[in-house]
Amino acid sequence: MQRTLIVEDSDTFRETFKDALCRRFPAMDIEEAKDGTEALRKIGIFKPGLIFMDIRLPGKSGLELIREIKADHPDITVIILTDYDLPEYRTAAGQGGADDFIPKGALNLSEIAAIISRLSV
């Protein structure tokens, strides 16, 4: 069973994305966090193997969080989902250790499914 954490401050996007993942992957165990502080706490308790995270979050940015997560948990896959598909964000996310960067406008569940399938092998 894949443990997944969704870190997103938009309640609507977070809940819609979670529902889509649950329908596609019924055995997936999913937790949610609204900000970086909650995400770090849940990582310690829930121990996800996969994190979907927004870049712009209250408090710490997703870019700061990536570095913290990867420093303590290099084995966790972190995928950025953002409305801000800017080259400087892609570069900063990659340098921070993000494993993938997907613009929300281009979000495709088939692409997400392929990523999850690769992780499950």
Wavefront OBJ file of the C-alpha trace (Angstrom):
o trace
v 0.000 0.000 0.000
v 1.358 3.393 -1.046
v 1.300 6.042 1.714
v 0.759 9.451 0.156
v 0.677 12.944 1.624
v -0.976 15.841 -0.202
v 0.365 19.231 0.926
v -1.909 21.921 -0.448
v -3.472 25.029 1.074
v -6.475 25.091 -1.281
v -9.161 22.946 0.360
v -10.977 22.521 -2.960
v -7.922 21.359 -4.927
v -6.666 19.128 -2.103
v -10.014 17.376 -1.639
v -10.636 17.004 -5.390
v -7.154 15.595 -5.962
v -7.501 13.228 -3.010
v -10.865 11.985 -4.295
v -9.374 11.371 -7.752
v -6.444 9.430 -6.263
v -8.780 7.380 -4.045
v -10.934 6.410 -7.033
v -7.914 5.464 -9.146
v -5.942 3.807 -6.311
v -8.423 2.456 -3.733
v -5.673 0.807 -1.655
v -3.665 4.037 -1.372
v -3.471 5.451 2.156
v -3.726 9.260 1.853
v -3.197 12.006 4.419
v -3.509 15.751 3.897
v -1.708 18.851 5.164
v -2.619 22.512 4.647
v 0.834 23.977 5.307
v 4.477 23.143 5.871
v 4.273 22.819 9.634
v 1.445 20.297 9.408
v 3.257 18.486 6.587
v 6.459 18.036 8.609
v 4.474 16.756 11.589
v 2.544 14.285 9.428
v 5.698 13.053 7.692
v 7.114 12.058 11.082
v 3.944 10.216 12.082
v 2.505 8.921 8.792
v 5.814 8.169 7.016
v 4.659 8.646 3.409
v 6.603 7.300 0.471
v 5.123 9.906 -1.857
v 4.294 13.588 -1.376
v 2.354 15.814 -3.753
v 3.087 19.409 -2.759
v 2.228 22.921 -3.871
v 5.003 25.514 -4.116
v 3.132 28.400 -2.517
v 2.073 27.468 0.990
v 1.359 29.496 4.122
v 4.443 29.869 6.305
v 7.226 27.911 4.624
v 7.207 27.668 0.854
v 7.137 24.317 -0.865
v 10.671 25.027 -2.062
v 11.901 25.335 1.537
v 9.985 22.209 2.498
v 11.530 20.113 -0.268
v 15.015 20.783 1.097
v 13.947 19.932 4.654
v 12.121 16.776 3.620
v 14.948 15.514 1.402
v 17.578 16.276 4.069
v 15.800 14.057 6.601
v 13.984 11.629 4.272
v 15.851 11.328 0.958
v 13.846 8.226 0.049
v 10.493 10.091 -0.065
v 9.392 10.982 -3.594
v 8.292 14.630 -3.765
v 6.222 15.815 -6.709
v 5.459 19.503 -7.078
v 1.951 20.387 -8.278
v 1.645 24.123 -8.921
v -0.157 26.871 -10.781
v 3.206 28.600 -11.154
v 4.927 26.901 -14.079
v 7.899 29.235 -14.183
v 11.431 28.228 -15.213
v 12.918 29.622 -11.987
v 10.492 27.514 -9.905
v 11.300 24.381 -11.928
v 15.016 24.994 -11.442
v 14.677 25.720 -7.706
v 12.453 22.648 -7.209
v 14.951 20.420 -9.007
v 17.881 21.845 -7.075
v 15.982 21.319 -3.829
v 15.431 17.660 -4.623
v 11.943 17.498 -6.147
v 11.495 14.306 -8.123
v 8.965 15.791 -10.547
v 7.257 19.101 -11.345
v 3.736 19.108 -12.780
v 1.760 22.262 -13.572
v -1.784 21.968 -12.203
v -3.128 23.120 -15.574
v -1.480 20.109 -17.213
v -2.420 17.663 -14.449
v -3.278 14.328 -15.962
v -4.269 11.338 -13.829
v -2.745 8.957 -16.365
v 0.627 10.677 -15.855
v 0.169 10.504 -12.076
v -0.771 6.809 -12.382
v 2.395 6.122 -14.382
v 4.524 7.826 -11.722
v 2.831 5.864 -8.938
v 3.208 2.608 -10.848
v 6.957 3.265 -11.257
v 7.228 3.853 -7.521
v 5.372 0.650 -6.687
v 7.729 -1.581 -8.671
l 1 2 3 4 5 6 7 8 9 10 11 12 13 14 15 16 17 18 19 20 21 22 23 24 25 26 27 28 29 30 31 32 33 34 35 36 37 38 39 40 41 42 43 44 45 46 47 48 49 50 51 52 53 54 55 56 57 58 59 60 61 62 63 64 65 66 67 68 69 70 71 72 73 74 75 76 77 78 79 80 81 82 83 84 85 86 87 88 89 90 91 92 93 94 95 96 97 98 99 100 101 102 103 104 105 106 107 108 109 110 111 112 113 114 115 116 117 118 119 120 121
